[in-house]
């Protein structure tokens, strides 16, 4: 029997809309659940004082420092590497077997569980290179972890720049590098920034890769070779060891707010950039 | 007569398909050469061979020689960047870069390291005037080139090429999407410009070739069927195919 298009249309709207609403509800539920339990714990003192008694009491100040330093180091290392690689792949090589293998490889890397990166970081940076459990080891490991994402999102953004812009630039006597600098990168920037922000979010929330490489020291670090603890790791330890559910939720809520703030400021920056150019 | 380009036994392949077959002719300086022929006849491929824009595509191969002022531009040590500065190009679709009108015009000069403000200002006025656009945009040089109308955009593209002070200008169906008034302005500009430049105009519009070209070449299926003065091609064509095409029997 043929169902009238009017009914299939209604059915489609119900299914598609339902999926959207469900997704939104899950998101809202998680955020509300965490914030409800965590927000009462958060105050200025919680954010600015040192933890006491393994985190049972006191604040989370050192983990704030760790959460800022590790992703920052990772981004500083991975962003130029990632952008340079994607520019090279998309502008300086012609599509062939080698570039396809590289692309396939980066896709695979992007899908590897973070704990594998943690293990790699532990063996390579912590032991082999002798950096120990440190901000340096953790930052390098996170950089390796987010590199494929930055490469692929940058490459997509670069590919989305109209081919005609390249043609015009070359026809006016530009070299590849001048074309990249003056036409490709400015136009691909919003997409590149999106990829970087996704990576920031991912590295702020990362636990497995960090706990193996940066350790979990609660002292405030004074060099790149000191161990540190991020909020995500702090939360994991507080919850896992049953130290303090209250402070665990406080940390989780701070983490969520931090990620939210990073994303919002990224959108704001990007909109400003786009409206300035057009 | 001064010869700008010598084309010698030119064959061109796209993924092993021969799209230009044994082309031989000369292009004189300070004249407008019109290239006519139906779609797929190799006009655009030929044009893009003259400034090596085909190099940007994969799977292309060339045989034979193209000499610019006696030098083979496909010689392995020929500087492609310098070639493109000497041989400018206007594309079928007007593509202003996403920057101001002013920056579009000085894009080429800036690439060569020319950043002197007074010199650039002069170039902008001179080029836009020669492209018949100056009066329309002189008060809004800082606005985006993308805000101009299609006809204005194409004249901006012409001005951008002129600002490089090239020796030859290639135009690939520059008025295919334009209204008659914009087309007339571009044609007026070309007639003026041939005093200083060698101009090669590919067009799908045979009447346009008849209006502006000094010499006309007719391409069909990758071959040069006939070349001669525009008057001769349009009044007493030597080949039956040329006659059939210009009288509108096919194409």
Interface residues (C-beta under 8 A of the other chain):
Chain A: X94 X95 X162 X164 X165 X166 X167 X168 X169 X170 X171 X172 X173 X174 X175 X178 X182 X183 X186 X187 X277 X278
Chain B: X51 X53 X56 X58 X81 X82 X84 X85 X88 X89 X91 X93 X95 X97 X98 X107 X108 X111 X112 X144 X157 X160 X161 X164
